[in-house]
């Protein structure tokens, strides 16, 4: 999906050579099939040096997340599903609302 863009239901990895830090959160806009408007996610950007940026999704509308998951499954099958054994600890903790 896109030129060098790697995306899952949690993150997007962008192969951008930009070395300047982002000032705060960033917003990812992405065109998905079967969608009139663009997918939108508020993200935290983490630099991987020369390899690019990882955008951790902080806020995504439920309908956008559902369409992204559906699109990934249709295009790439079960391999698109995140590996639950490797989930970050903060995602696994239940009952500790913000």
Steps between C-alpha positions, in 0.01 A plus 500: 500500500689804381865545418694333776226557756459214748174515693320295763202571724742648757777678310626629169866495397606768257836483320560876521850639531380800703726532804333799668284403798126553477360762738238292681251255351457458125194415293515230233256527210477197274275407209336158540290306246120532530531826693399849383697682766849426619596280796623726780707409806660719766844352563818523703808505275805295597816537289693197377790712374571448132233227474215748545222556751255280688164661567328344802124552474361690799153586372307347209126517434342153550364490143845589361668230707241243392546587133880491534484155664262372233717639219814343646333161538361506146834608349744295713297234685571389859864612469367856541379427854725623781687237699322509837794345686709805412249763613645779713420464871292818502261349243450185705409667833121505533283709729740792532315769306648836422 
